[in-house]
Amino acid sequence: MKQSNLIDKMAKAYELQEILKKERQLVRQHDEEYKILMDQITASGKQKAGNYELADKVVQRQHFIISDKFRERWPDLFNQLAIVKVKDAKEVIDDKDLETVWEMKIVTKPVVILHNESENQP
């Protein structure tokens, strides 16, 4: 790939990266405002106002295992499948004690960094 073509692609990627950062911030702001409004609406106790109606919409259905019943029916399988969450373990065990049984996984993603032109000069 030619240098000028690569520069154009990196410039466009950087531009989109910055736009996405601003748009994500805007989405967070709208989400906060929406939550406040919905809290106020539900607190009113009213289901209808003008042409609007408050209704429950199913957004997700998810099965979950009742641990005690599963363990009672399949105790060996329960021990084999059990998952311990770090958050839960940290609530009852000191970090120092957990150091021997945990690992850190680091996830990275590439980002484009714009340097000042003066930084590129010898």
C-alpha positions as CSV (number, residue, x, y, z in Angstrom):
1,M,0.0,0.0,0.0
2,K,1.4,3.4,-0.9
3,Q,2.3,5.8,1.9
4,S,-0.2,8.5,0.7
5,N,-3.0,5.9,0.6
6,L,-2.1,4.7,4.1
7,I,-2.1,8.2,5.4
8,D,-5.6,8.8,3.8
9,K,-6.9,5.7,5.4
10,M,-5.5,6.5,8.8
11,A,-6.8,10.0,8.6
12,K,-10.3,8.7,7.8
13,A,-10.1,6.1,10.6
14,Y,-9.0,8.8,13.1
15,E,-11.9,11.1,12.0
16,L,-14.4,8.3,12.4
17,Q,-12.9,7.3,15.7
18,E,-13.4,10.8,17.0
19,I,-16.9,11.1,15.7
20,L,-17.8,7.8,17.3
21,K,-16.4,8.9,20.6
22,K,-18.6,12.1,20.5
23,E,-21.6,10.1,19.5
24,R,-21.2,7.5,22.2
25,Q,-21.0,10.4,24.8
26,L,-24.2,11.8,23.3
27,V,-25.9,8.4,23.6
28,R,-24.8,8.2,27.2
29,Q,-26.3,11.6,27.9
30,H,-29.6,10.8,26.2
31,D,-29.7,7.5,28.1
32,E,-29.3,9.3,31.4
33,E,-32.0,11.8,30.5
34,Y,-34.3,8.9,29.3
35,K,-33.8,7.0,32.6
36,I,-34.7,10.1,34.6
37,L,-37.8,10.7,32.6
38,M,-38.9,7.1,32.8
39,D,-38.4,7.1,36.6
40,Q,-40.6,10.1,36.9
41,I,-43.2,8.7,34.6
42,T,-43.4,5.3,36.5
43,A,-43.4,7.1,39.8
44,S,-46.5,9.1,38.7
45,G,-48.5,5.8,38.8
46,K,-50.3,6.8,35.6
47,Q,-50.4,4.5,32.6
48,K,-51.9,6.9,30.1
49,A,-51.4,10.6,29.3
50,G,-52.9,12.1,26.1
51,N,-52.0,9.9,23.2
52,Y,-49.2,8.1,25.1
53,E,-49.4,4.9,27.1
54,L,-46.8,3.3,29.4
55,A,-46.5,-0.4,28.6
56,D,-44.1,-3.3,29.3
57,K,-42.2,-4.6,26.4
58,V,-40.4,-7.9,26.6
59,V,-36.8,-7.2,25.5
60,Q,-35.2,-10.4,26.5
61,R,-36.1,-13.8,27.7
62,Q,-33.4,-15.8,29.4
63,H,-33.3,-19.1,31.2
64,F,-31.3,-19.4,34.4
65,I,-30.4,-22.3,36.5
66,I,-31.6,-22.6,40.1
67,S,-28.3,-23.7,41.6
68,D,-29.6,-25.6,44.6
69,K,-32.0,-27.7,42.5
70,F,-29.3,-28.4,39.9
71,R,-26.8,-29.4,42.6
72,E,-29.4,-31.6,44.2
73,R,-30.1,-33.5,41.0
74,W,-26.6,-33.6,39.5
75,P,-24.0,-32.9,42.2
76,D,-21.0,-34.1,40.3
77,L,-21.9,-32.2,37.2
78,F,-22.6,-29.1,39.3
79,N,-19.0,-29.1,40.6
80,Q,-17.7,-29.7,37.1
81,L,-19.7,-26.8,35.6
82,A,-19.6,-24.3,38.4
83,I,-18.3,-20.8,37.6
84,V,-16.9,-18.5,40.2
85,K,-17.1,-14.8,39.3
86,V,-14.2,-12.6,40.4
87,K,-16.6,-10.0,41.8
88,D,-18.4,-12.5,44.0
89,A,-15.1,-14.1,45.2
90,K,-13.7,-10.6,46.1
91,E,-16.7,-10.0,48.4
92,V,-15.7,-12.9,50.6
93,I,-11.9,-13.5,50.0
94,D,-9.0,-11.0,50.2
95,D,-7.3,-10.1,46.9
96,K,-4.0,-11.3,48.3
97,D,-5.5,-14.8,48.8
98,L,-7.0,-14.8,45.4
99,E,-3.7,-14.0,43.6
100,T,-2.8,-17.7,43.5
101,V,-6.1,-18.6,41.7
102,W,-6.7,-15.9,39.2
103,E,-5.2,-14.6,35.9
104,M,-5.4,-11.3,34.2
105,K,-6.6,-11.2,30.6
106,I,-5.9,-8.0,28.7
107,V,-7.9,-7.2,25.6
108,T,-6.6,-4.5,23.3
109,K,-7.9,-2.9,20.1
110,P,-6.0,-0.7,17.7
111,V,-6.7,3.0,17.7
112,V,-5.3,5.8,15.5
113,I,-3.3,8.6,17.2
114,L,-2.9,11.9,15.6
115,H,0.5,13.4,16.3
116,N,1.4,17.1,15.8
117,E,3.4,17.7,12.7
118,S,6.2,19.2,14.8
119,E,6.6,15.7,16.4
120,N,7.3,14.2,13.0
121,Q,10.1,16.7,12.1
122,P,13.7,15.7,12.8
